Amino acid sequence: MVLLSSDGSFPLERPGRLALYGAGARRTVKGGTGSGDVNSRHVVTVEEGLEKAGFTITTKAWLDAYDRIAEEHHRAFVAGIREQARQEGRPAIMVGMGAVELAPDYDLPLEGDGEAAVYVLARDSGEGSDRSSQAGDVRLTASEVRDITALAAAHERFLLVLNVGGVVDLGPVADVANILLLSQLGAVTGDAFADVLLGRSYPSGRLSTTWAAWEDYSTEGDFGDPDDTSYREGVYVGYRYFDSVGKVPIFPFGYGLGYTTFSIGAPTVSASGSEISQISEITVKTTVTNTGAAAGKEVVQVYVCVPAGRLDQPYQALAGFTKTGELAPGATQEVTVTVDLTDLASYDASRSATVLEAGDYVVRVGSSSRDTTVAAVVELAETAVVRQLHDVLGDPGFTDFRPVSPTLVEVPADVPRLAVAAADLRQEDTQEPVDLAEALGSVTDLPDDELAYVVLGQYADSADRQSVVGQASQALVGAAGQTTTRVEGLPSLVMADGPAGLRLAPQVGEDAQGRFPLGEALGGLFAELMDEESVVALGGEVDGGTQRVPERTFEQYATAIPIGTAVAQSWNPDLAESYGDLVGTEMDHFGAHLWLAPAFNLHRSILCGRNFEYLSEDPLLAGRVAAGITRGVQSHPGRGVTVKHFAFNNQETNRFNSNSRVSQRAARDLYLRSFEIVVRQAQPHAVMTSYNLVNGVHTSESAGLLEAILRQEWGFVGLVMTDWVVRAMTRTDLTYPRATAAATIKAGNELFMPGCEEDRQDVLAALHGQAESGVSLTRAELEKQAARVVRMAHRLGDVAPAPQA
């Protein structure tokens, strides 16, 4: 959690009478909707958590009345989706997937009393739809502003709590004395809040994205265009934009308070290296002292102002960070942050290389992006080419934005200076490829028909249809999918969705034909809209009225962990690793091999509907946290993560056919950087490509992205799969085509998910030069991709499964 404002009124000394208001009080949101939802047995609401902790809620009448308003509002919302679907002649699920329900206006008396008052503002969002700047979503409703303002004036102790997954414009209420970003913390959200309210625990999070007034965010690039979205803002995203153009956010990146205060001592900076890297690292050392009266933790953040030469540069970029342990009042801890200078290199399209231009690199240390002091200057006398890379990904067709009058970097005259030689900064250009000889030996004798199955997900023999999207596994009911079972001796890898825990069918029946779901694996609005027409539209089959009677039943409830943004707000990769370990333990229990997570596309715009799943607007923070999650899961033999969505999946609007137009520099310095960090630091077992195109080519069909960048430059040795390309959901009447199985296989994306017979026929047609898309596929190309699947199937699937309860 992030404490955004405080006057010292909280925490409370003891439970007592409490006036509780707001949508999130009883209708607490544990996490967003869609594939990242988790069927947890129970979710502790804020109201329940407070009552369990001993509070007496004096506003039951208000909460009951709000429930009636919200339920009527929701019925009208669902009816509106169904009517829109009827008018458009489309299945309701296609119109309403991930649709954002705006918070309703209301007029209820604020009659509660107590030692304190709490208003819990809630927002929900999800896969398949983006947010809007309307009141009730990014903006507050008139009702919310009225009540928050009135409560702040009427109560000596008032706390505004934000049960949200993304940014809301707090401009109208920014002067409220106490604001807590509760976020969406999974199954125990209410218990966790009660602990913090009573001081049994404390908030120590820091913002992982910039919170500003809606009108202050950059408008340089497009967002939400169904065909072409131009990333014209280039590298000026989030705090890089605000800092560079001199705009002041409401709450800056990296900001957060606690129940205590801290002082950061005068930092010292030194240069070091190894025999391999020479002097490429700088080490920042400082002390942190708890100057308040309560325990807490501080985050020390290191930023570097990179000199602008031929390449323009944002004012500063996060270069390193560390979180202290718990510090008692008066305690001091020495901390060290190591920064690899080569990580600050920028992509120079004219050289097809990342470079550090000559000049002064100003090192800043502090507790947020807007609260730093200059610690040292690193001098680079001549430009250093760090890595010579491939010229791939194409041309966006425009020149990136650059500030006309960028904020100037001021350096005190007496600051320490360190000199680094350009030669010390050279890094390896490419990595050694994986040895596929053994895996190739097991596929070369397979006939074309059988070989084609290996590069597709498992699908039913009974029809040329796919299972309902996200529920295509036959081995683990409700899991997203699995690899083929049709090749003798080849293990089938089961894939469960994420990233807030495992999404499985919560209740399962079993009869002589096998296991089947009892109810929906995807709940909420998705389940409400799943009429027979929608089931068929998503590739499923209607049973024609027959009802399977289970001979026995069992449950598959999983733990809902905090959303990705909340995990990143911890600024603690070790904590992220513990969440990964928890998920890995449940994968052991249920028999899942790959978790389709973590998701960490950048927060390019606060309107992206899946930002709650993603981690941050900064690639270093996102990459390090995702690496922690990866290490936690993969500490379990036979279990792996699938980092996603690779890449440029920064909006949900027309996600299957939208074209992200992005410069190679913005791609390399921002959007691919987080993926590069997790690959180099933690080597995930799998990567999932995104639905969208980049500069006119589907990411899943881009050999430059998959072979040149991911494998050759970064040294990725795992499995690459597509996102779930369900034919019934993709369209062929739009500006850009849908992705096809043969084209993805040829490009280096060896697993086309979830797979169907039409996809297999596309692969076979391409082998004979007869594919409708015109793609040709050689037998050697298909064998190479199949060998990659075989290698990972044995690496994960040969591990003895854990016993299931």
N, C-alpha and C positions, 0 to 999 in steps of 0.2 A: 504494500500500500504506500501511497505517496501523500504525505501531509503537505498541502499546498499553502494553507494559511493557518496561523495560530496566534491567539492572544494569551495563551497559558491557561485557558478555562478547562482544558481537557488534558489528561484523562480524569474521569470521575473517581471519587474516593471509594464509592461503594454503590451497589445496585439500589435503586429507589424508584420513585414514580417518574415516568418518562412520557413525554408527549411525542408520539412517533407519527410521521406523515410521509407521503410520497409514494409513487408507484412501486419503487423498489423495496419498500418496507415489508410487504407481504408477498408481492409478486417479484421477488428477487431473481435477477438473471444470473445464472451460474456461468454462462458462456454463450457464444453466438450459435446460430442455426446452421444446418447443412451437414456436410460430411464430417465436420469437426465436432458435431454434437456427440455427447456420450450418454448412454443409458445407465445412469447411476441409480442405485436403489432408492436413494432419498437425497434431497437437497435441503439443507438447513437454510431457511430464509432469515432475513435480518430480524423479523419479528420473533420467530421461534428461538433464534440464538440468544436474543435479549431476555426472553422469558426464561429460558433454561439457565441463564446466568443470574436470575433472581430479580429482574426488573418487573415492575407493574406497568403495563401499557395503559395509558389513560385515554387513548384515542381509538378504541375498538369501533365505535360508531362511525368515525371518519373512514377507517379502513374498510368497514363493511360497505359503506356508501360508495367509496371509490371502486370497490370490486364490482358493484352493480353497473356503474358507469363504464368501466373498462370492458366488462363482458359484453355489454350492448355495443360498444364501439368495435370490439373484435368481430362480433357477428356481422356488423355492417361492412367491415373491412373484407371478410371472407366472401360475403355476398357480392361485393363490388368486383372482386377478382373473378368470380364465377360469371358475372354478367359481362365483364370485359372479354373473357375467354369465349363466351357464347357469341358475342358480336364479331370477334375476330375469327371464329371458326377454328379455335385451337384448344387443345386440352388445358384444363385449369392449371395443372402443375407447370406447364410451360410458361404460363403468364405469371404465376405467383411464386415460383421458386426463389426463395430468399427475399421476397418483397418486404420492405420496411414498413411496419405499421407505426404511423405517427402517434406520439403521445396525445391523448385527448385533452381538450379544454374541459374544465369543470368549475363548479362554484359551490364549495362546501365550507361550512363554518369551522374556524380553528378554535375549538373549545377545550382542547386538552390542557392539563396542568401537570406540573411536576418540577423536579429539581433542574431539569434540562429539557430541551427540545431537539429533535433530530428530524431532518427532512432528507429522504433517500430518493434522489433523482435517478431514473433508470432509462437506459436506451438499449435496444436490441438491433442486431444486424446479422447478415448471414450470406452464405454462398449463393451466387446466382443473381444478385442484385446489388447495386451501389446505393449509398446514402444520398441524401439531398441536403441543401442548405435551408430547408424549410423549418419553421417552428414545429417543435415536436420531434425533430431529429437533431441536426447540428445546432440549430437555434433553440432556445427555450420558448415554451409557450407563454402566453400572457398569464395563464393561471399559475404556472410555476414561478415566474418572476414575482407575481403579486404575493404569493404565499411565502416564498423564501424571504422576501424583503420584510413582510409583516412579522414573521417569526423571529427574524434577526433583531427587529426593533422591540419585540414584546418580551423576549427571554434573555436574561443575563447570560445564560449559557446555552448557546445555539450552535449546532454543527450541521453543515451541509455536507451530505455524503453522496458521492458520485459512483453509482453502480452501473458503469458504462464500459464498453469495450474500445471506444474510440473517442476522439476529441469532441467536446461540445463547446460552443461559444459562451464563456462565462462572463462576457463583458457586462451585461446588466446586473450581475450579482458579484462582481469581482471584489467588491469592498467588504463582503461578508468576512467576519473576523476569523472564523474557523471553517476550513474546507478540507475534507479528506477524500482523496481518490481511492475508494475502496476497490475499484475495478471489478472483475468477475473471476472469483477464485475457486470455482468448481463446487464440489459437493458440500464443503464445510464453510461456505462464505459467511453465513450468519454467525457461526461459532467464532470464526476468526475476527469478525467485527466486534463482537461482544468482548473478546479478550483485549483488543486494542482500546475500546472505549473505557474499559476499567483499568487500563495500565498493566494488565497481566502480560501483555506483549506491547510492542511499540512499532510504529511505522518507520521503516528505514529505507524505503524505496526512493528512486529518483526517476524523473520523467525520461522515457525513451523516445519521445517525440515532442515537438514544440507545440504548446497550447497558446493560441492567439485568437483574436477576434476574426470572424470569418472573412471580413473584407480586407484583412491585412495579409492573408496568404497570397503567394505568388499566383499571378494569372498569365504568366509567360507561356505556359504550355497548355495543350488541350487536355481535357478529361471527359471521358464518357462518350466520345464519338463512336458510333457503332462500327465504322469502317476503319478510319485512320486516326490514331491518336498520336499527336506529335509532341515529343518530349523536348520542346524548344527551350525549356529552362536549363537544359544541360546539367551541369554539376551543381547548380544552385538550388538544392532541395533542402527543405527543413531549415535547421539553424544555419546552414551554409548560406541560404538566401537572406534570412533575417539579419545575420551578423554582417553580411557583405553590403547590404543596401541601407543599413542603419535603422531598420524598423524594430520597434520594441514589442516583444510578445507579452502576453499576460503572464505566462509562466514559461521560462526558457528550457531548452533541452538540458537534461542533467540535473534539473532543480528538484529539491525536496527538503523538507524540514523534518524535525523529530521532536520528541518530548524533552530534548535537551539541546545544548548548543556545543559547537566544536570550534577549535582554532587549528589551523594548519600552519606548521612552522615554516621557517625559511628553507626552501628546498635547495639541495645541491645536485648538480648535474655533472656526470662524467661520461666519457666515451670508452667503450670496450668492444671486444669481439673475440672471435675464435680463429683457428688456423684456416677454417673454410671461409668464414664471412669477413675476415679482416676486421677493421673498425667500422661496423655498420650499425652497432647498437649504442644507444645512449641510456644511461641509468639515472633515474630521478629518485632521490631519497629525501624524505621529509618526516616530520612527526605530526601526529594528530592527538590533540588533547581534548578530553571531555570537560568543557568549562561550565556545564550546567549541573542540575541536581538530580538527574535521572540517567539510567543506563541508555545506551544507544550505539549505533554504528554510523560511520561516515564513509562516503565514497570519495576517494581522491582521483581527480580527473586530470589528464595531461592532454593539452591541445598544442598543435604546432601551426604557426602561420608560415605557409610555404611561399617563397618569394615568387612574384609574378614576373616572368620573363617573356619569352615568345608565347608561352601559354598563360592565359589569365588564371587566377586562383581565387577560391573562396577566402574569406578573411581568415578562417582557421578550420582545422579538422581534428576530430578526436583521434589521438594517437596511442593512448593507453589509459588504463584505469585499474584501480584495486579497491576492494572494500575491506575495512578494518574488521577485526573481531569485535565482540561486544565490549564496550568500554564503560567501566563504572565511573561515577562522578569523580573528577580529578585525575583519572588515569590517562596515561600517555602511551601511544604505540608508535614504533618506527615502521614506516612503510616504504616499499620499493616498487617503482613502476619502470618496466623496461620497454623501450620503444625501438623497434627495428626501423631505421631510417628508410630502408628500401620499401617499406609499406606505405611511405608517403609519396612514392613515385606516381607521376601522372602519365596517361597514355598520350603519346604524340603521334597523331595519325600520319604526319609527313614522314616519320621514320618507322612506323609500325613497331614502336617500342615504347616501353615505359621509361621515363627519364626523371632525373632530379636536376633541375636547372641550377646553374651557378647562382649564389647569393646567400643571404642570411636567413636561416631557418630559426624562427623565434619560438622558443619552448615556453609554454604557459602552464601554470599549475593552479588548480582551484577546486571548487565544489560544484560548479555548474558551468555551462558555456558562457554565461554572462558574469561569472564571479571568479576571475583568474588574475594572477600576477605573473609578470615575466620572470622566468627563472634563469634562462641562459639563451645564448645565440650560438647555433652551430653554423660555422662558416664552410661553404663549399666553393672552392676557387674556380672550378670549371664544371661544366655540365657532365653528369654521369648517366650513361645508358645502363639501366638496371637489367632489363630483359628485352631481348629481341623477339618479337612475337609475330603472329600471323595477321595478315590483312584480310580479315573476314567480317561477316555480318552486314556488309553492304553500306549504302549511303542513304541517310534519311531524307535527303532532298532539301535541307535547310541548314542555316548556320546557327549554332547555339547562342542563346542569350548570354550577354556579359554586361555587368553593371556599367553605366556611363560614368558615375563618380563613386567608385568603390570606397568603402571605409578604409582609412589609412592605418597601417600598423605602426604604432609608436613604440620605440625601444629606449629605455633609460640608458644614459651614457655609461653608467657604472656596472652594467650587467656582465656577468662572466661570459667569455667567448671560448669556443672549442673549434678546432680545425679538423676537417675530415677530408681525406683524399678521394677523388672520384673513382680511382681504381679499386678502392676497397669496397665499393658498392655494387660491383658486378655480380649477377646471380645466374644460375643455370637457366637456359632457355627452354629446354624440353626435358621430359622424364622418360625413363625406360618403359617400353610397352610390356604388358602382361604376357607371360608365356602361355599360349593357348594350345601347345602341342598335344598335351594329354587329352584335353577336352575335344579337340578337333578329331582325334583318333576315335572318339566314341560316336561321332556324328557322320563321318564320311561315308559309312556304309548304309545310312538310312535313305530310303527312297524319298523322292521329292514330297510326296503326299504326307509322309510322316514327319519329315524335317520341317515342313511348314507349321505343323502343330507346335513345335518347340518355341517358336517366336511369337506365339499368341497365348493369351490367357485361356484357361479352361472354360469351355462352354458346353451346354447340354447337347446330347446327340439327338434328342427327340424332335428338335425343330431348329430352323435357321434363325432363331431369336436369341437375344441376349437376356440375361437376368436383369431385373430392375437395377438401374444405375446404383453403384455402391454396395450391392448385395449379391455379387456374382460368385462368391465362394461356395463350393459344394461340400468342403470338408469342415468348415467352421461357419455355422449358420449366422448370417448377418454380416460376416466379414466382406470386405470390398471385392475380393477376387483371389485367384490363385493361378499358378502356372499349370501347364498341361499335365494330365495323368495318363496320356495316351501312349507314352513311350516307356517300354518295359525297362525297369531298373533305374529310371530317372525320378528322383524325389520331386514332389509337387510342393511349391512354396506357397504358404497361405499368407495373405496380406490383409491386415486390419486397418481401417481408416483411423485418422487422428485429426488434429494434433493436441487435443485436450484430454487424451486418454484413448483407450480402445473402444471403437464403436462396433458393437455386436448386437444381435437380436437378444433382447433381455430374457425372453421366455421361449423355450424350444420344446417341441414335441418330437417323439420318435415312434415310428411304426415299422412294419415289415419292409417298407420301401426306403427307410432311412430317416434322417432328421429333417425337420422343417420348422419355420418360425411360427410362433403363436403370437400374432399381432405384428406391428410394424417395427422394423429396426430403426427407421428414420421417423422421429416423432414430430410433435409440434405442427406448424402450418403445413409442412410437407405431408404428414399423415392425413391432415384434414382435407387436402386437395386431391388425394389419391383415389379418385373414382376409377371405374373400370376403363374409361377412355384414357385416363392418364397412365394406368398400369400398362396398357398396350403401347402407348406412345413411348414409354421408356424401355420397351423391349421385353416386358414381362408377359405372362400368359394369365388369362382369367380362367379359373377352374371350372367354369360352366355350372356352378352350383353344387359341385361335389365337395364334401367336407371330410378332410382327413381326421381320423380319430386317433389321438396319441395313445400308445400303449404305456408310455411313461413320459414324464415331463421333467425338465430341469431348468435352471436359471443361469444366465450369463451376464450378470450385472458387473460393471467395471467401475473403476475409480475415475471420477471427473477431476482432473487437476486444473490449476489456473490456466487461463488463456495465455497465448504466447506473449502478448504485450505485457501482461502482469509479470510473467517470468522474467522478461527483459528488464522490467522496472526494478527488479532486485539488484541489477548490476552485479550479479554473483554467479559466474559460471559453475562454481562448485554446487550451489543450490540447484541450478539447472540440471547438473549431472545426477543429483539425487532424485529429481523427478523422472529422469530417464531410467534410473535404476528401478523405480517403482513400476513404471510401464513395462520394463523388461521382465520383472517378476510376474506380472499378469500375463505377458506373452508366454512365459514358461508354462503357466497354469493352463491357458486356453489352447496352446499349440499354434500360435501365430509366429511366423518366421520374420516377416517384414511389417513394420509399422509405417504407415504412409504419413510421415511427419519426421522432423519438424518443418513447418512452413515458415518461410522468412523472406518473402518478397518485401521490398522496402515500402515504408509509408510515404509514397510519393505525393499522394493527396489524401487529406483526411476524409474524403468521400468514398474511398475504396471500401466496398462492403465486407471484405475479408481482413481488414486491418487488425481486427481483434485476434485473428489467428497468427498474424505476422508479428514481428518483434519490435522493429524500430525503424526510424528514418535514417539511422546511421549504420553503414555496413560493418564497421569494426565491432560495435556492440552486438549487432545481430549475429555476426559470424562466430564470435566467441561464445555467446550464449547457446547457439545452435550446436557448436562443437561440444559444449558441456552435456547437452541432452544426448547427443550421439554417443559420447563415451559411456554415459550411464546405461543406455539400452544395450550397447554392444559389449559391455562387460559380461553379458550373459551369452555363453556360447550358443550359437545357432540362431541368434536374434540380431536383427539389424534395423536401421532406420532407412527411410526413403526421403531425402531432403527434396523440397518442392517449393515453388513451381518454377522450373528452370527454363526460361527466365522471362522477365518483363511482364509478369502477370500482375499488373498494378491497377486493374479495374475489372469489374465483373460484367459490365455492359457488353453484350454480344461476345462473350469470352471465347467462344469456339471459332469465330471468324474475324476477330478484330486484329488490326495490324498496328503494332507498336513501332513507331518511327523514332529511332533513337540513334544519336551519334555514337561512333565507336568509343569516343572518350568517355561520355556519360555511361555507356555500357560497361566499360572496363573499370572506371574509377568508382562507380557507385553500384550499379545493379548486379554485376557479376562478382564484385569484390567480396560480398558476404559469402557467396558460394565457394569462391576460391579459398577463403579462410577456413571454412569447415572441411573442405577436401584436404587441404594441406595439414591441418591440425588434427583431424579425427578420422579421416578416410571412411566416410559412410559407406555401407554396403550397397546402397542404391540411390539413384537420383531419378526424380520424375520430371519430365518435360511439361511445359505449360501448353494450354490449348491455343494460345494466340500465335500470330506471326510476328516476326521481327524484320522490318524493312522488306516486306513482301514474301518472306519465306517462313513457313511454320517452324517453330523452334524444334519440334520433333522431327522435322525433315531437313535440319540444317547441319550438314557435315562440318561446317566451320565451327559451329558452337559445340558439337558433341565430340568430334574427333580431334580437331585442331586445338581448341581451347581446353575442353574438359579433360581429355585423355593425354594429349601430347604435352601441353603446357603445364597443366596442374598435376598430372600423374594419377588421375582417377583410375582405380582398378576394379570398380564394382559394376553393378548392373544398371542399365538405363532403361526406363520404361516410360510409356506415354501416360498422361492422365487418361481417365476413362472415356474413350471416344465411342460413345454409343450412337450407332447410325441413326436411330430414331430421333435423337436430340440434335444432330447436326443438320445444317441446311446447305442446299446447293444453289439457292437462288440469290445469294448475296454477292457483294463485290469480290470477296476472296473465297477460295474453295475450302472445303474441309480437308483435314489431314487424311492420308490413306496409308494402309498397312505397308504396301510395297515401298512407298517413298520413305517411310520412317525407317524401315529395315535397311534400306540402301544407305541412309545417312549416318547410321551408327546407333540408332535407337532400337535395341535388339528385342524389345518386348512390347508388342502392341496390345493394349489392355482396353476392355476386358476380353475382347475377341469374339468373333462369330464366324459362321461358315462363309459369309460373303467376304470377310477379311482374308480368310485362307485362300479363297479362290482368286482374290486380287494378287496375293503373293505368288500363287502358281502361274497366273497369267503373265505376271511380270517376268518370271523365269523363262517364259517362251516368247517374250516381246509382244504380248497381246493385252497388256493392261490398259484399261480405259484412260488412265491418266497419262499414258505414254511412258511411264517409268519402266526401265528394263533392269533386271536383277540377275546377276550371274550366280551360278551354283556356289562359287567360292565365297561370294559376299554373304549368301544365306548361311553357308556353313560357319563362317566366322562369327556371325551374330548368334547362331544357335549354340556354338561352342561357349560363348560368353554366358549364355543362360545355363548351360550344363555345368560350367565351372562353379557358378554361384549356387546352383541348386544342390550340388554335392557339398559345397562348403557349409551351407546352412542346414540343408535337409538331412544330412547324414548324422547330425548330432542327435543322440538319443532323446526322444521327447520326454518332457516331465509328466508324471502321472496326473490325470485329471480327477477332481473330486466328483 
